[in-house]
């Protein structure tokens, strides 16, 4: 690593008179659980990637680009990370490159981590934010100077994101790193990031871009072919932003999106696209596989196994066809080592073994007639004769007895033992530690206490039976292990949320052909699905299905319809026995959220009541009337709550008219009866009824059906009120 | 070339009241004293596109336009004038003339286009890329006529662009998205499937649809037959083709694959992926005119003024006249009184007379106008046989044929309809004036 140090020191900005030390924040916790069960025992950044811990790649790169101070934030297994760093060359060696650890135990997200770092007050200038599982060989000088130049002109440009070209598969909608596709909108001139959508929702066929994005520029480019490298050059404001917005957790989903949406502060994020250099993050098993292969194929040069940078002190030799061998490999003459394979130090390979496209760690023993294809075998693994491994990941200390077959996508965590002749089904994850139950579905946590929330062991047993797996696992109580020990030790983990369905997406194994053809069909469904909605819309100058309906009256109408539905649902809960007060509270909150008036509430509520009256069976008009009266009496208190003024009462009558004409014609013959009932129960005042009648006098004949029907009643009311007036005089 | 051209010339456009009249339908409105339609016809002629169908609205318009064309282009172009009822829309007009269409490709041009972009280039792009439809897009002039029809040059304070939203692929040859500015709500909605198929999409707000489209005839006719609701080419047919480019319901050969509607395309699972994917697409292309080219549509009163000014000014090569040393065009038979000046970028046509001490700047004056003394005409268009008496002041206005302005009339940003008489000393500002 000394070789790179020298040429770096000169690249500092000459114009910068007060030289600031380039700092980096390295998150040694991914705040994700994608590497479980392995990460229960060892932090992700210490997992070997082509026989060197991932954090080594990140630190080596940071050193090579001229970073002088690295703050390693550790959370899960912080002791392991700390002690690793203490024993590593990074802290021992004197010089400009210093590594400091910051420890926190209650951080559950990158946002929390950055808030902790903010409280330490150690960041003095622009810094690089990177996760400890990033492999890169890009040169940062250009991105950094771009960032600094922008900062000088515009202090609001607080972040530069590194992106790289990468086209996601049209069928699986994920990149070769197994990440979900990303849609970004970038200003082609300034490279400002305008829109960012990761975890693209496949059910959504349209991307919505705010029209205002084009208000001050004439063009923007929308990309589906970029990959986020998760290397960010940040200004110190980023930290304070995280502190101000304490709900920011995820760097992209919350922070980036939050900044893009927020136009009050006007902070801007820019992108820097790298062309020929490498940058990728080990995010899941598939990217583990992809990046390992990239390292073997030397895309990440100089960070490749045979260059002395990772402090393993071993002289690894590169043979033809990308075969890397450590010095003390003992290999049988008849063993066949195929291209792009690494054999770690002191590993022995037996007769007739065939190894291709695989990484074998140190001190492994591989028996005779073993076939290993596309697999990752870590240190001190014992593989007995006749095993077949394809696209599997096998951790330290695993013991595979003779004849074991690992199907594609299998993960065997530390020290698992598999008994003779056992076939481990595809995509199984096996660990000595039992699977924590999913009750804390907080997926942001990389680690969890192994003691809390363990799934009951029977569930493992039943799962095993259900799958008819011929693979006995040790029971939760260790007393009975001896029996199982003969054949193996470990729990099969049931797949985490998402089910087996998506297991293939992020697995080490290549995507099976049947999945591909399945997604091919889905791809057609994707393309075809909007067909229906676009072809059924009237062809009157519209372009997209919902562009027309979101303007003007349409929206209004929809809102009120929604509102009515919500009120009805609330009312249904009241029928089911929810307290009256709570119902009122709920309706009030609905009213506020939909910007409705009291009158609308009363109308909607009345509608719901009348609907409820229709529910019990009725044979005649009289039955229905009785039902209605019953419901009205039952809910009169609730209704009265919203009938404080005349307007609201009139609204109820109008609503009643509307439903009698439109939705529930059953009520139309009973209109006047129910009206008088409402009057009797003192729900409606005579003033309201009279002013309604008056309002209707000028209306069309067709509108007057109900006033005519209730003519007598109205007449009676009128006379009564006149009499009253007369009395008063 | 096997291209047939349909020119949508229109009729009595409501947007151009009071400029249009019985005698003066939209195709015959003068631009530098030539009917606007002549600009399109000559542009087509220059690209050797001589087989034309001119579609106008209304029989009487057809008579007038037909008469003029047969007089002016008798042995130069093969023109058929077809009349369609009003309000059928451009798609309806195409349906009406469909039986005349036989060529492999159809070029549909709006008759109010004033441009120097060669239609041949659009046609060539169309052929070269084997497109289903190719549209001519122009970079919106900064202060030129606005795309929107209703606004008359007063929307400068408007924050949102009213221009079209256009999505292009990275080579800027293929069209991936179109939306007319007025139709876009708060959000621009882009189809993800089209983005995916093209990796990236450049979204532009500075491109104007010049209403020149090249269609493959079979595809065009199929869309017109299947989608009876479609009314306009710009708003219905063209966006429909762009929108459905990945799931084409129209076959390249012209024969619908699955009966009439073609919607229930059944998928044969055994077919290899690539074949299905490519078979179901048609290409929508764009020809983006060079920035230096002039391109405007005469679709509003404001546009009428702007185009007239441009054609005798910065886009002078379009007018076909030769400019004098003073950078203006004064017909030899025009008479100018003493101390009368005609500034640069002006036009004064045959037989017009100006009295003493007049001043004309950046204006077009037609034939046989009689203009008194002390008259100032700035930034205006005066058509033929107009009488303007002494001391009038005219700015930013349009005065149609046979109008009469009596002494000391002051007009600012007005339009005076044909034959209208303005009495002595009247003053108007920003008003359309015409006979009821």
HADDOCK unambig.tbl for C-alpha pairs under 7 A between the chains (distance, minus, plus):
assign (segid A and resid 167 and name CA) (segid B and resid 199 and name CA) 6.97 0.50 0.50
assign (segid A and resid 170 and name CA) (segid B and resid 196 and name CA) 6.85 0.50 0.50
assign (segid A and resid 205 and name CA) (segid B and resid 191 and name CA) 5.81 0.50 0.50
assign (segid A and resid 205 and name CA) (segid B and resid 192 and name CA) 5.54 0.50 0.50
assign (segid A and resid 206 and name CA) (segid B and resid 189 and name CA) 5.65 0.50 0.50
assign (segid A and resid 206 and name CA) (segid B and resid 190 and name CA) 5.14 0.50 0.50
assign (segid A and resid 206 and name CA) (segid B and resid 191 and name CA) 4.53 0.50 0.50
assign (segid A and resid 206 and name CA) (segid B and resid 192 and name CA) 5.52 0.50 0.50
assign (segid A and resid 207 and name CA) (segid B and resid 189 and name CA) 5.20 0.50 0.50
assign (segid A and resid 207 and name CA) (segid B and resid 190 and name CA) 4.82 0.50 0.50
assign (segid A and resid 207 and name CA) (segid B and resid 191 and name CA) 6.22 0.50 0.50
assign (segid A and resid 207 and name CA) (segid B and resid 192 and name CA) 6.25 0.50 0.50
assign (segid A and resid 208 and name CA) (segid B and resid 187 and name CA) 5.41 0.50 0.50
assign (segid A and resid 208 and name CA) (segid B and resid 188 and name CA) 5.35 0.50 0.50
assign (segid A and resid 208 and name CA) (segid B and resid 189 and name CA) 4.48 0.50 0.50
assign (segid A and resid 208 and name CA) (segid B and resid 190 and name CA) 6.45 0.50 0.50
assign (segid A and resid 209 and name CA) (segid B and resid 187 and name CA) 5.09 0.50 0.50
assign (segid A and resid 209 and name CA) (segid B and resid 188 and name CA) 4.77 0.50 0.50
assign (segid A and resid 209 and name CA) (segid B and resid 189 and name CA) 6.25 0.50 0.50
assign (segid A and resid 210 and name CA) (segid B and resid 186 and name CA) 6.18 0.50 0.50
assign (segid A and resid 210 and name CA) (segid B and resid 187 and name CA) 4.42 0.50 0.50
assign (segid A and resid 210 and name CA) (segid B and resid 188 and name CA) 6.02 0.50 0.50
assign (segid A and resid 211 and name CA) (segid B and resid 186 and name CA) 5.66 0.50 0.50
assign (segid A and resid 211 and name CA) (segid B and resid 187 and name CA) 5.05 0.50 0.50
assign (segid A and resid 211 and name CA) (segid B and resid 188 and name CA) 5.64 0.50 0.50
assign (segid A and resid 212 and name CA) (segid B and resid 160 and name CA) 6.82 0.50 0.50
assign (segid A and resid 214 and name CA) (segid B and resid 205 and name CA) 6.70 0.50 0.50
assign (segid A and resid 215 and name CA) (segid B and resid 159 and name CA) 6.56 0.50 0.50
assign (segid A and resid 215 and name CA) (segid B and resid 160 and name CA) 5.34 0.50 0.50
assign (segid A and resid 215 and name CA) (segid B and resid 161 and name CA) 6.04 0.50 0.50
assign (segid A and resid 218 and name CA) (segid B and resid 204 and name CA) 5.55 0.50 0.50
assign (segid A and resid 218 and name CA) (segid B and resid 205 and name CA) 4.93 0.50 0.50
assign (segid A and resid 218 and name CA) (segid B and resid 206 and name CA) 5.25 0.50 0.50
assign (segid A and resid 219 and name CA) (segid B and resid 202 and name CA) 6.74 0.50 0.50
assign (segid A and resid 219 and name CA) (segid B and resid 203 and name CA) 5.32 0.50 0.50
assign (segid A and resid 219 and name CA) (segid B and resid 204 and name CA) 4.12 0.50 0.50
assign (segid A and resid 219 and name CA) (segid B and resid 205 and name CA) 5.98 0.50 0.50
assign (segid A and resid 220 and name CA) (segid B and resid 202 and name CA) 5.69 0.50 0.50
assign (segid A and resid 220 and name CA) (segid B and resid 203 and name CA) 5.08 0.50 0.50
assign (segid A and resid 220 and name CA) (segid B and resid 204 and name CA) 6.45 0.50 0.50
assign (segid A and resid 221 and name CA) (segid B and resid 200 and name CA) 6.84 0.50 0.50
assign (segid A and resid 221 and name CA) (segid B and resid 201 and name CA) 5.44 0.50 0.50
assign (segid A and resid 221 and name CA) (segid B and resid 202 and name CA) 3.99 0.50 0.50
assign (segid A and resid 221 and name CA) (segid B and resid 203 and name CA) 5.59 0.50 0.50
assign (segid A and resid 222 and name CA) (segid B and resid 200 and name CA) 5.38 0.50 0.50
assign (segid A and resid 222 and name CA) (segid B and resid 201 and name CA) 4.85 0.50 0.50
assign (segid A and resid 222 and name CA) (segid B and resid 202 and name CA) 5.90 0.50 0.50
assign (segid A and resid 223 and name CA) (segid B and resid 199 and name CA) 6.14 0.50 0.50
assign (segid A and resid 223 and name CA) (segid B and resid 200 and name CA) 4.29 0.50 0.50
assign (segid A and resid 223 and name CA) (segid B and resid 201 and name CA) 6.37 0.50 0.50
assign (segid A and resid 224 and name CA) (segid B and resid 195 and name CA) 6.66 0.50 0.50
assign (segid A and resid 224 and name CA) (segid B and resid 196 and name CA) 6.10 0.50 0.50
assign (segid A and resid 224 and name CA) (segid B and resid 199 and name CA) 5.06 0.50 0.50
assign (segid A and resid 224 and name CA) (segid B and resid 200 and name CA) 5.66 0.50 0.50
assign (segid A and resid 225 and name CA) (segid B and resid 199 and name CA) 5.07 0.50 0.50
assign (segid A and resid 225 and name CA) (segid B and resid 200 and name CA) 6.57 0.50 0.50
assign (segid A and resid 527 and name CA) (segid B and resid 193 and name CA) 6.38 0.50 0.50
assign (segid A and resid 527 and name CA) (segid B and resid 247 and name CA) 6.75 0.50 0.50
assign (segid A and resid 528 and name CA) (segid B and resid 247 and name CA) 6.99 0.50 0.50
assign (segid A and resid 539 and name CA) (segid B and resid 229 and name CA) 5.64 0.50 0.50
assign (segid A and resid 539 and name CA) (segid B and resid 230 and name CA) 5.61 0.50 0.50
assign (segid A and resid 539 and name CA) (segid B and resid 236 and name CA) 6.41 0.50 0.50
assign (segid A and resid 540 and name CA) (segid B and resid 230 and name CA) 6.86 0.50 0.50
assign (segid A and resid 541 and name CA) (segid B and resid 235 and name CA) 4.78 0.50 0.50
assign (segid A and resid 541 and name CA) (segid B and resid 236 and name CA) 5.45 0.50 0.50
assign (segid A and resid 542 and name CA) (segid B and resid 183 and name CA) 6.93 0.50 0.50
assign (segid A and resid 543 and name CA) (segid B and resid 179 and name CA) 6.69 0.50 0.50
assign (segid A and resid 543 and name CA) (segid B and resid 239 and name CA) 6.75 0.50 0.50
assign (segid A and resid 547 and name CA) (segid B and resid 184 and name CA) 6.88 0.50 0.50
assign (segid A and resid 547 and name CA) (segid B and resid 185 and name CA) 6.11 0.50 0.50
